[in-house]
Amino acid sequence: MITTQPRQSRAPSRAVIGRSIVERMADRVLELGMNGTAVTKDVLSEHTEFTLAEIEKHAKEACDLAKARAIRNVG
């Protein structure tokens, strides 16, 4: 039988402290999406350190930022 244990929250690294939550969330959305994962609020909460409340509050802005970063300008 497979059992699971709750993850312990991790403290953000020093490099992450200076960045806003929206920027960090956008990076994680891009990372998950580039790995072929369909990024939903549930997936984001399972695979990141963000709480559901943080995701509800910042997800739209983070996804918009992730889309803007993912688009390459060809010209």
N, C-alpha and C positions, 0 to 999 in steps of 0.2 A: 504494500500500500504506500502510495506517495503522500507525504505530508509536507506542508509548507509552513514557513515561519515568516512573521512580518519582518519587513526590511527595517533596519535601523536607519534613521535619517543621517545623511552625511553632511558634514559642514562643508560649505563651498571653499574651493581652493583660493589662494591669494589672488590668482589671476582673474578670478570671476567676481571678486568683491566689488570692484570698481564699475562693473557694468550693470545696467538696469535689468530688472526681471524680464521685461519685454524682449530685450536683446538676447538674453540667455535662453528664453523660451523659443524665440525665433530660430536660434542656432540648433536647438534640439529638434524642432519641427523639421528643419532642413535635413538634419542628420538622419532622422527616422525615415523621412520621405525618400531620401537618396538610397536608403537600404531596402526600398521596396515595401515599407510598412505603410499601410493606410493609417494616417494620423488622425485619431479621434481624441476626444477629451479623456476617455477611459484609458486609451493606449498611452497617452502622454502622462497620465498620473501613475500608471504602472511602471513605466520605463524611465521616469525622471524623478527628481527630488521635489517637484512642485506639488502642492496640495490641490485638491479639487476646487477650493475657494479661490486660490491664486489663478488657476486655469480658467475658471468662470469669469474672473475679473479681467484677465489680460489676453485671453486666447485670440480674440478677433484682431487686436492690434498686432500681436506676435505673428499670426498667420499672414496678415497683410505685409508685414516686414519680411517674412520668410519668402513670400512670393516675389517681392521686389528684389531681394538678393538673388533669387534663383534665375531671374530673367537676365539673359546676356544680351547686351546691345550689339547688334551686328551692323556694321556700317562702314 
